[in-house]
């Protein structure tokens, strides 16, 4: 199990790509608005989901990972369990 609080900054960037996801929508202090695309920030109030401030602290659980499309070129040998 990986505990991201005890990792160094370089390890966090490697696993969670913090620089790419640096926005209020992935911040510990931000909460998504149920009405529109804005974010309620505890530090700055209402702001856009793409904004980022100096108080930014990455929250892994708010990240929406992209999913890869499943491949259609499987053969029956791929599912065979030969022991």
C-alpha positions as CSV (number, residue, x, y, z in Angstrom):
1,X,0.0,0.0,0.0
2,X,1.3,3.4,-0.9
3,X,0.8,6.2,1.6
4,X,1.1,9.5,-0.4
5,X,1.5,11.6,2.7
6,X,4.9,10.1,3.6
7,X,6.3,10.3,0.0
8,X,8.7,12.9,-1.2
9,X,7.5,15.5,-3.8
10,X,9.3,13.8,-6.6
11,X,7.7,10.5,-5.8
12,X,4.2,12.1,-5.7
13,X,4.8,13.7,-9.2
14,X,5.9,10.3,-10.6
15,X,2.7,8.5,-9.4
16,X,0.0,11.1,-9.5
17,X,1.3,13.7,-12.0
18,X,0.7,16.6,-9.7
19,X,2.0,19.3,-12.1
20,X,-0.5,18.3,-14.8
21,X,-3.5,18.2,-12.4
22,X,-2.7,21.4,-10.6
23,X,-6.1,23.1,-10.4
24,X,-8.7,24.0,-7.8
25,X,-10.8,20.9,-8.7
26,X,-8.0,18.7,-7.4
27,X,-7.2,20.7,-4.3
28,X,-7.8,19.8,-0.6
29,X,-9.3,23.2,0.0
30,X,-11.8,23.1,-2.9
31,X,-15.3,21.7,-3.1
32,X,-17.2,21.4,-6.4
33,X,-20.3,23.5,-6.8
34,X,-23.5,21.5,-7.3
35,X,-24.9,24.3,-9.5
36,X,-22.2,24.9,-12.1
37,X,-18.5,24.2,-12.9
38,X,-17.1,26.5,-10.2
39,X,-15.3,25.4,-7.1
40,X,-15.8,26.7,-3.5
41,X,-12.4,27.3,-2.1
42,X,-11.9,27.7,1.7
43,X,-9.0,30.2,1.1
44,X,-10.4,32.3,-1.8
45,X,-14.2,31.7,-2.1
46,X,-15.7,30.9,-5.4
47,X,-13.3,30.3,-8.3
48,X,-13.0,28.6,-11.6
49,X,-12.2,24.9,-11.6
50,X,-9.0,25.5,-13.6
51,X,-7.6,28.2,-11.3
52,X,-4.7,27.5,-8.9
53,X,-3.3,29.5,-6.1
54,X,-0.3,29.4,-3.8
55,X,-2.3,27.5,-1.2
56,X,-2.8,24.5,-3.6
57,X,-2.4,21.1,-1.9
58,X,-3.0,18.1,-4.1
59,X,-5.8,15.6,-3.1
60,X,-5.4,12.3,-4.8
61,X,-9.0,11.2,-4.2
62,X,-10.4,14.2,-6.2
63,X,-8.5,13.2,-9.3
64,X,-10.5,11.8,-12.3
65,X,-8.2,9.4,-14.1
66,X,-8.6,8.9,-17.8
67,X,-9.5,5.4,-18.9
68,X,-7.9,3.6,-21.8
69,X,-10.2,2.1,-24.4
70,X,-10.3,-1.7,-24.2
71,X,-8.5,-3.5,-27.0
72,X,-10.6,-5.6,-29.3
73,X,-7.8,-7.8,-30.7
74,X,-7.8,-10.6,-28.1
75,X,-7.4,-14.2,-29.1
76,X,-8.6,-17.3,-27.2
77,X,-4.9,-18.0,-26.2
78,X,-4.9,-14.8,-24.1
79,X,-7.5,-16.3,-21.8
80,X,-6.1,-19.9,-21.6
81,X,-4.6,-20.9,-18.2
82,X,-2.0,-23.5,-19.0
83,X,-0.3,-24.7,-15.9
